[in-house]
Amino acid sequence: MALIIKNNAIYSPDGEKLKDIYCPRKVDQADLKNRSDGHFDCGNCNQVIMNTDFLSEKQLIDLLQQAPETCLLINLENPLFEVLD
């Protein structure tokens, strides 16, 4: 199964809303600094941006259930996601 992206939110395969997709600073990927672990650092808010290309479905669900405020870099070409909007 895939995580669902619909109406600017991420949902688990069973329909649980995991996260609203929103960046108040409208940061672009070009504004991020690469880290050695495949994730990114944001110079605007000093947060680690988790690259979903390096996470399994279970890892991402667990992460967002524990810390829904986590910043994400989402590749819509990643088969982890199904975009419905």
Secondary structure as UniProt FT lines:
FT   STRAND          3..6
FT   TURN            7..8
FT   STRAND          9..11
FT   TURN            13..14
FT   STRAND          17..20
FT   TURN            24..25
FT   HELIX           29..31
FT   STRAND          32..34
FT   TURN            36..37
FT   STRAND          40..42
FT   TURN            43..45
FT   STRAND          48..51
FT   HELIX           52..54
FT   HELIX           57..66
FT   TURN            68..69
FT   STRAND          71..73
FT   TURN            76..77
FT   TURN            79..80
FT   STRAND          81..83
//
